[in-house]
Amino acid sequence: MAFQKQTAGRELLGDFAPKFAELNDDVLFGQVWSREAELSARDRSLITVACLISGGNFEQLKVHLNKAKENGVTKAEIAEAITHLAFYTGWPKAWSAFNLAKEIYAED
């Protein structure tokens, strides 16, 4: 998959927190996510989704579930990942994650 330049940091926080926006867009998404020779975008998406569910970061989870879908994570795979995570992160977090995943994967 071709890497897409991320600009959400600058668009959403650039005026308020320009350094954070720069680090988000240029370092996290520009340098780390683009290292597909070391770890595919699909695998990075699964790892990121797992971390966000574990931390209960559901606002960011919605964005990353969409990105996971774009990166080739299937409905069956995301359901299996969330089911597996339920036993490690807690049942309520899994329910919350499933509610978001159902919205995003509704058409599949």
ZANU-49745 format. One record per residue (C-alpha): residue number from 0; z, y, x; residue in one letter. Coordinates in Angstrom, 1 decimal, m for minus. Layout:
ZANU-49745
NUM / Z / Y / X / a
...
This chain:
ZANU-49745
0 / 0.0 / 0.0 / 0.0 / m
1 / m0.8 / 3.4 / 1.2 / a
2 / 2.1 / 5.7 / 1.9 / f
3 / 2.4 / 8.8 / m0.3 / q
4 / 4.0 / 11.9 / 0.9 / k
5 / 7.3 / 12.7 / m0.8 / q
6 / 7.9 / 16.2 / m1.9 / t
7 / 10.6 / 15.8 / m4.6 / a
8 / 13.4 / 17.1 / m2.3 / g
9 / 11.6 / 20.4 / m1.7 / r
10 / 10.5 / 20.7 / m5.4 / e
11 / 14.0 / 20.0 / m6.8 / l
12 / 16.3 / 21.3 / m4.1 / l
13 / 14.3 / 23.3 / m1.7 / g
14 / 15.7 / 26.6 / m2.7 / d
15 / 19.3 / 25.4 / m3.1 / f
16 / 19.6 / 23.0 / m0.2 / a
17 / 16.6 / 23.3 / 2.1 / p
18 / 17.9 / 21.2 / 5.0 / k
19 / 18.8 / 18.3 / 2.6 / f
20 / 15.3 / 18.6 / 1.0 / a
21 / 13.7 / 18.5 / 4.5 / e
22 / 15.7 / 15.4 / 5.4 / l
23 / 14.9 / 13.7 / 2.1 / n
24 / 11.2 / 14.3 / 2.3 / d
25 / 10.5 / 14.2 / 6.0 / d
26 / 13.0 / 11.8 / 7.4 / v
27 / 14.0 / 9.4 / 4.6 / l
28 / 10.7 / 9.2 / 2.9 / f
29 / 8.5 / 10.4 / 5.7 / g
30 / 9.8 / 8.4 / 8.6 / q
31 / 11.9 / 5.6 / 7.2 / v
32 / 10.0 / 4.5 / 4.1 / w
33 / 6.7 / 4.7 / 6.0 / s
34 / 7.7 / 2.0 / 8.5 / r
35 / 5.9 / m0.7 / 6.7 / e
36 / 5.1 / m2.7 / 9.8 / a
37 / 8.9 / m3.3 / 10.1 / e
38 / 9.7 / m3.8 / 6.4 / l
39 / 7.3 / m3.6 / 3.5 / s
40 / 7.7 / m0.9 / 0.8 / a
41 / 8.3 / m3.7 / m1.7 / r
42 / 11.2 / m5.1 / 0.3 / d
43 / 12.6 / m1.6 / 0.9 / r
44 / 12.4 / m1.0 / m2.9 / s
45 / 14.4 / m4.2 / m3.6 / l
46 / 17.0 / m3.2 / m1.0 / i
47 / 17.2 / 0.3 / m2.4 / t
48 / 17.6 / m0.9 / m6.0 / v
49 / 20.3 / m3.3 / m4.9 / a
50 / 22.2 / m0.5 / m3.2 / c
51 / 21.9 / 1.9 / m6.1 / l
52 / 23.1 / m0.7 / m8.6 / i
53 / 26.0 / m1.6 / m6.2 / s
54 / 27.0 / 2.0 / m6.0 / g
55 / 26.5 / 2.7 / m9.7 / g
56 / 23.9 / 5.4 / m8.9 / n
57 / 21.9 / 5.1 / m12.1 / f
58 / 20.3 / 8.5 / m12.1 / e
59 / 18.5 / 7.6 / m8.8 / q
60 / 18.1 / 4.0 / m10.0 / l
61 / 15.5 / 5.0 / m12.6 / k
62 / 13.3 / 6.6 / m10.0 / v
63 / 13.6 / 3.7 / m7.7 / h
64 / 12.9 / 1.1 / m10.4 / l
65 / 9.7 / 2.9 / m11.1 / n
66 / 8.9 / 2.9 / m7.3 / k
67 / 9.8 / m0.8 / m7.1 / a
68 / 7.3 / m1.5 / m9.9 / k
69 / 4.6 / 0.6 / m8.1 / e
70 / 5.4 / m1.3 / m4.9 / n
71 / 4.7 / m4.7 / m6.6 / g
72 / 8.1 / m5.9 / m7.7 / v
73 / 7.5 / m7.8 / m10.9 / t
74 / 9.5 / m7.8 / m14.1 / k
75 / 10.7 / m11.4 / m13.4 / a
76 / 11.7 / m10.5 / m9.9 / e
77 / 13.7 / m7.4 / m10.9 / i
78 / 15.4 / m9.4 / m13.7 / a
79 / 16.3 / m12.1 / m11.1 / e
80 / 17.6 / m9.5 / m8.7 / a
81 / 19.8 / m7.7 / m11.3 / i
82 / 21.1 / m11.1 / m12.5 / t
83 / 22.0 / m12.0 / m8.9 / h
84 / 23.6 / m8.6 / m8.3 / l
85 / 25.7 / m8.9 / m11.5 / a
86 / 28.0 / m11.5 / m9.7 / f
87 / 28.5 / m9.2 / m6.7 / y
88 / 28.5 / m5.7 / m8.1 / t
89 / 30.0 / m6.3 / m11.6 / g
90 / 28.7 / m7.1 / m15.1 / w
91 / 28.8 / m3.5 / m16.4 / p
92 / 26.5 / m2.3 / m13.6 / k
93 / 24.1 / m5.1 / m14.3 / a
94 / 24.0 / m4.2 / m18.0 / w
95 / 23.3 / m0.6 / m17.1 / s
96 / 20.6 / m1.6 / m14.7 / a
97 / 19.0 / m3.9 / m17.2 / f
98 / 18.8 / m1.1 / m19.8 / n
99 / 16.9 / 1.0 / m17.3 / l
100 / 14.7 / m1.8 / m16.1 / a
101 / 13.8 / m2.7 / m19.7 / k
102 / 12.4 / 0.8 / m20.2 / e
103 / 10.4 / 0.8 / m17.0 / i
104 / 9.0 / m2.7 / m17.4 / y
105 / 8.5 / m2.5 / m21.2 / a
106 / 4.7 / m2.7 / m21.0 / e
107 / 4.7 / m5.8 / m18.8 / d
